[in-house]
Amino acid sequence: MSTTPQATAAKSPLDAAQKIVAELQGMTADHQSLALKFAMETLGLQSPPAYPQPLHAPPPASRNLATPQTHSLGGHSTDIRSFTLLKEPKTDTQFAAVVAYFYQFEAPPDQRKDVIDRETMKHSARLANRKQPPDWRFTLQNARNAGYLESAGDGNYRLSPVGENLVAITLPGNATASVGKKKKSKRKTARKLVAKKAKRSE
């Protein structure tokens, strides 16, 4: 009985190597070396020459995985003056929210902090070239009453979700002005409806 050419064909070295690798996977490095040694002795093969390892192997390529700054704004600034100019707070209470946001998310890592106090406000106003009120404690309290800040005890305040949205989304711009525009538009709409009803009744 004759054999087919496929049966007598020599095995591919690559296929054989893949089978060897599959068998050795899951074993320790010592056991892998020992298995290869036994196989080479059984086949009567000489050990391959040992290639010297480089003294300083290059480190594996690492991806630059930058931490996503979900809170960092597009116009990132590393100083309070630039950040204040970017956000354009209209009132001292808005400025308090800007300061709290800056030191929590935008300041250099070694300057970041989760709470601010009147000394922080005083220092930030000086750097931002902003007029100093009589006492920043009252401003911080007003910012808390407005919902921009939350009390953290001992005269410290932290940024609230409302204050975070104010700085990240609303500013720059005058939120009060936008509300006033909405009220005016509603008044105009109401006047138009009254005028239409008056015409119909005539």
HELIX and SHEET records of a PDB file:
HELIX    1   1 PRO A    5  THR A    8  1                                   4    
HELIX    2   2 PRO A   13  LEU A   24  1                                  12    
HELIX    3   3 ALA A   29  LEU A   43  1                                  15    
HELIX    4   4 ILE A   80  LYS A   87  1                                   8    
HELIX    5   5 ASP A   92  TYR A  101  1                                  10    
HELIX    6   6 PHE A  102  GLU A  106  3                                   5    
HELIX    7   7 PRO A  109  GLN A  111  5                                   3    
HELIX    8   8 ARG A  118  LEU A  127  1                                  10    
HELIX    9   9 TRP A  136  ASN A  145  1                                  10    
HELIX   10  10 PRO A  161  ASN A  165  1                                   5    
HELIX   11  11 LEU A  166  THR A  170  3                                   5    
HELIX   12  12 ALA A  175  SER A  201  1                                  27    
SHEET    1   A 3 VAL A 115  ILE A 116  0                                        
SHEET    2   A 3 ASN A 156  LEU A 159 -1                                        
SHEET    3   A 3 LEU A 149  GLY A 153 -1                                        
END                                                                             
